[in-house]
Amino acid sequence: MMKFSFTEKKDTRSGFGAGLHELGKKNPNVVALCADLTGSLKMDAFKKDFPERFYQVGIAEANMMGMAAGMTIGGKIPFTGTFANFSTGRVYDQIRQSIAYSDKNVKICASHAGLTLGEDGATHQILEDIGMMKMLPGMTVIVPCDYEQTRVATLALGDHVGPTYLRFGRPSWPIFTTGRPFTIGKADKMIEGKDVTIFACGHLVWFAIEAEAILAEKGISAEVINIHTIKPLDVEAILTSVEKTGCVVTAEEHQMNGGLGDSVAQVLSRFRPTPIEMVAVNDSFGESGTPTQLLKKYGLSTENIVASVEKVLKRKK
């Protein structure tokens, strides 16, 4: 039996748009910059109600990052908006030098991350961005799992001080975190279990919840923990869970190298060596296709999580 249910699906990028609009009402220092993708980033409401605080920079992402960094000097809280590929890969030098190294209070908000932007193809499906951003000293990295968590994460960034990367997506997805607490840097234990821990982020949190129900029918008790903040990582939550379960599966819409699984494995290798399996893209680029087709082809499905749990349990001492 499913521990969570949903009545509505909505894209996580709309959660960002809603959160940004709420922030605009609350805080006059919040400004928004967009690189010619206002509709795609759902920034229309902010633009309509606060036109004097909205900056359409055009297809000039590097310039947008420089502008955002400069605005912080005057006390503004800039939120930049474009696709994840253009928010990171295209402008990494500007982020590193002008934002991270300078410790500027810029919120880099990135939509259309991972495989699930689908038909736009490999050139837009960045699967390396979590790794790129988490390696930058002082950079906070957040990967919310549904519309509601993206909304509250965006609101939380209004009070959080420091450079931040907020990663979300394009497709409609189940909404299942309504009313749950959200604190930057604190994992959310969704389901209690004792045999294995599934750590997931982004869209794959829902698949982890689906996998838990399938595993329960097989007599396997899985703990599901939503690691929405990749950095700073909730090391205590990871170790506390693993001390109980003794084995781990991670699930994410990202390359295996550099992502959530990589971060969890580092913690385990340092503090508690533990069998671990990773559900992630294994060293390849994506391709065009529907989100469902791509997630299945690249091994990021509910069934892949179930299979990885069964595999890691065989390695458990």
C-alpha positions, 0 to 999 in steps of 0.5 A: 500500500502506498504511504503517499498519494496525490490528487494533482500533478504540476511542474516544479518550475511552476512552484518556482514561479509561485514562490518567486511571486510570493517573495516579490510581495514580501521583500522589495529587495528581491529582483529577478533576471531572466535570459529570454525564457520568462514563460518557460521559467514561470516568471510572468507573474513576477514580471507583471506585478513588479516590472521595475524589479524584473530584468530581461537580459536576453540570450546573454547568460554570462552577462546575467550572472555578472549583473546579478553579482553586482546587484547584491552589492547594493543589497538586492537579492537577485534570482536568475532564471534560465535552463539548467544547462545555460545556468551552469555549463554555459556560465561556469566561469562567471559563477565561479569568479563573480558569485562563488569566489566573491560569496555573493548572495545570488540565487541561481534558479535552473529549470529543465534539468536532467533528462525530463525536459525530454524532446529538447534532446541531449544538448539541453539535458544537462546531467552534470550540473549538481556536481559542477555546483556542489564543487564550488566552495560556499555554494548551497545546492537544492534539488526539490522533488515536487511543485510544493517543495520547489515553492517553499524552497524558493521562499526559503532562499529569500532568507538564506544568505549566500550563493545558491543553486536551485534545480527543478524541472519541466514535466508535470509531476505528482504533488505529495509534500504539501504541509511537510517541513522544509529546512535548507540542509535538513533531509526529510524522512518520508517513510520509516524502514529497517532493511534498506535506506533509499536516499533520493532527490528531485523527481526520483523521490516519487519513484522511491515512494512507489518502490517502497510500496512494491518492496513492502509487498515483497516483505522488504522494509525500505526507509525513504529519505528525501535529500533535497539539499545536496550541499550542505549535506545532512550527514547526521540523517544519513548516518543515523538511517544507515546505522539502522538499515545497513545498506543504501540505494541512491536515486537521482536524475543526474550523472552517477559521477558527481551527484547525490550518490557520489556525496552519500558514498563519500560520507559512508566511506569516511564514517561508516563503510556500507554497501551502496547501489546508485540509480543514476545515468551511467556516464552517457549523454541523453537523447530526444524522447518523452520524459517517461521513455528517457527515464526508463531507457537510462535506468531511472525508473521505479523498477530500477530502484526496486532492482537496486534494493534487491541487489544491495540487500544481497551484499549486506552483511 
